[in-house]
Amino acid sequence: MADFRKVFAKAKHIAILTGAGVSAESGVPTFRGAGGYWRKWKAQDLATPQAFARDPSRVWEFYHYRREIMHSKDPNPGHLAIAECEARLCEQGRRVVVITQNIDELHRKAGTKNLLEIHGSLFKTQCTACGNVAENYKSPICPALSGKGAAEPGTEDARIPVEKLPRCEEAGCGGLLRPHVVWFGENLDPAVLEEVDRELALCDLCLVVGTSSVVYPAAMFAPQVSARGVPVAEFNMETTPATDRFRKSWKTLDCSFWLACFPVAGSSFCLFLVSFPGALWHNSS
């Protein structure tokens, strides 16, 4: 652990990569693994352009359900610790950037300023006609979705007519809105990817927190940093595909602590690996 503290203390530009595991402690459904269903569908069945084209009512019910859940959720100690870390290091002239795959905006709600939401946001919409992207925090997002979206198996689809689904409010448009999120089979926004590449090229420490490292291209961000000799530490509840990629011949660690640099009680992440030449970081306390 002492080696990690030294590297962290010297780092001037820290990139923190986060995923669904960070928000799990806030009670946010991950739609991953056993039980990761909405009604009888997995997220992969609904979060696609094809699914939206076939049944926009069902897809909007799914996202309405997720939006309504997030209206009642708050950042957990992990989100708050990361935001506090950014604020403290900013005062020292150091930079922290959070690159998240999450679309729940909990990092933003916690106070994180330098934030790249690479998969979009539940609370933004995009018009399928004019392309306009806008923030939208309405609850419900349209009257027809009020009381809809229940996740229990056996719930009947609402089958809302397309003209009653969320519509664009730009003058003279009125086109069908879709969630402004990156669906399976879609590419990330090139402008966002360019910002990510710039941050990863500059960072001198990378932390991977609460992500399974299986969704591309985000799964390659940490290996990209590690390949140029920058220290990379993974913080997760269990090993991931990235663990073997980084640890090389090192044994898996089993340490119960939150980030040493984020002294916030109540979190349950574990450090599993570090890619750092000549050093094996561990909990020495």
N, C-alpha and C positions, 0 to 999 in steps of 0.2 A: 504493500500500500504506500510505503514511503516513496517508491519510485514514481508512482502515479502522481502523488502530491507534487513532486519536484517538476514533473513534466507539465502538470496543470498550471503550476505557479509561473512557469516561464512562457506559457502559450499566449500569443498575442491575438490569434484569430482562430476561434473555436467553432467548428461546425457540429451541430447536434442533429442527428437524423432520428426522427421519431415515427412510430407507427401505432397501430390500434391498441397495443398493450399499454401505452401510456394512458389512454382514456378508459381502459377497462375498469379501473378503480373508481371512476366516476359513475359507473353503472351503465356505460354506453355499450350496447350490443355490438359485438365484433363481426357477427355472421361468418365466423370461422370455426372449423372443427366440429365436434359433436354438438348437436343441438343448435347449430348456427343457421336456423331456418326462419323465414318469414312465411307464415302459413305452411305451405308444402314446398316452397321454393328457396333455393340458395340465392345469395346475392348475385352470383354469376349468371343465374337464370333471368334476372331482372335488370341488372345494370349493364345493358348492352343497347346499341342503337336498334338492333333487330327487334328486341323485346318491346322497345318504345314504339316502333313502327307498327308492330302487331297489335299491341294493347296499351295505349298511352294511359288509359284509366287505371289499369292495374299497377303500372310503374309509378304513376303519381300517388296512388294509395300507399305504396311502399315508401316513397320518399316523404310523403305527408306524415306517415307514422314516425319516421326517423326525425323529422323536423320537430314534431310535437314532443318527442322524448327529450330532445336537446333543449327545449325551452325550460325544462325542469331540472337540468343537470348543471353542475358547477365544476370548475377546475378542481382537481385533486392536489394533494401535496407535491406530486411530481411536476404538474404544470406550473404550480406556484414557485417551486424551487428553481426551475429552469428560467422563469421570468425574473426571479430575484437575482440569479446568477448573472443574467444579461445586464441587469441594472447596475449591479455592483461593479462588474468588470468594465462597463461603459465609463463609470466614474474614474477608472484607472487608465482610461485611454485604450482599453482592449475591446475587441469585437467578438460578439457571440451572434451567430445566425442559426435559426431553427429551420430545418428543412423537413416538413412533415408530409406524410401521406394521408393524414387524417383530414376529414372534411367537416368536422364538428365545431370548429372555431374555438375550442377550449383553450388553446395556446393564446389566441388573441384575447379571449375573455380574462385570462390570467394576467395579462399585461405584457406579453412578449411583443416587442416592436419589430425586430428584424426577423420577419417571418415569410417563408416561401411555402405556400400551400399548393403543392405540385399537382394534387388531384382535384383542386377546386374547393367549393364550399356548398354545404347544404342550404345556405342562406343567400345564394346567388342564383339567378335564373338566366337562361339564354333563349332568345327568341329564335324559333326555327325558321322564321320568315325573314326578318331583317337582321338577325345576328346580334341585336343589342344585349349586352350583359348588364344586369342591375342587381343591387342588393335587395333582398326581400325577406323581411322578418315577420310578415303577417301570420297571424294564427287564428283560423286556418288560412292557408294561402289563397283559397277561393271558397265561396259559400258551399259549393257542391261537395267539397271534401270534409266539411264539418262532421265530426263523429265517425268518419270513415278510417280505414287503414288498420283495423284490429289485426294483430299478428297471429292469433290462435289458429291452429289447424282446424279446418272445417268451415272457417269464415267464408261466406259467399262474397264474390267480387261485387263491387258496387256498380260496375258497368255504367260509369258516368259518361254521358254524351260528350264527344270531343269539344263541342262548342261551349260546354260549361266547365271545362278544365282551365287551369291558369292561362290567361291570355296576355299578350304584350300590351303595355299601356303607352307605348310611343305613339305620337300623333299619326293618325292615318294607317296604323299597322293592324293591331289586333290579332297577330299571329299566335299560334300555339307555343307556349313556353315549355322548356325542358329544364331539369336541374342543370346548373352549370358545374358539372362534375365530369371527370374523365372516366368514361365507361370502358369496360373490357373491350378490347379491339380498337380503341381509339388511341391516338398519339397525344403525348403531353404537349402543352402549349410551347412552341419553339422559343418564345420570349422568356418564359419561365425557366426552361431548360438552360438557356444561355446564362441566366442569372445563377442557376445552380452550379454550372460548370465554372463560372468565375469564382464563386465562393469556395468551391472544392479545390481550385487551383491555388488559392491563397491561404487556405487554412493550414495551421501547424499542429492541430490536434482535432481528432474526430471522435465523437461519442455516438454510439448506435444504441438507441433506447426504445425498448418495447416494440420491436418490429421483427417479424419472422424472416425478413430478407429473402422473400420468394417472389415478390412482384417486381417485374422489370418495367422500366429501366432503373428504378430506385435500388434494386438489389445490387447493382453494380457501383453505386456511389462510394461505399466504403472501400471495396477492393480497388477502386480507382485511386483513392487517396493513399491506401496502404502501399500500392505499387510504386509510389514515389518516395517511400520511406517515412511517411508521416505516421505517428502513433495513432492507433485505432483501438478503442475499448468498447466492448459490447456489454450492455446491461439488459438482462432479460430474466424471466422466470424459469426458462429452460433453454437448452441448447437449440440452435437453429442451423440451417444449412451454412450460414456464414461462419459459424463457430469453427468448423474444421478448416475452412478456407483461410482463417487467420491464425489459428493457434499452432499450425505446423506440427511440430513434435511435442508441443507442450500438453500437459494434462489439463483436463477441464477443472476449473475451480468451482468450489461450492461455498460461496461466501454470502452471508445474509446481511447486507447493508445497502443503503442508498448511496448515491454518488457522494464521495467524501467531500466534494466541493459544494454540494447542495445540502446543507445540514437541516433537513426537514424530517421530522418524525412521522411515522405512520405509513411509510412506503415499504414495499416488499420486493423490490427488484434485487437481483443477484448479479454479480460480475462473473462472467464466464470466461472471458478471454481478453487477451491483449496482443496486438501486433506491434512489438517494439523491440528492435534489435538488442539482444543481450540482456533482456529484462523480463521477468515474470511478475506481474503485479498481483498482489494478494492482500487479503485482510490480515494485517499484522497485529491487530488489537486483540 
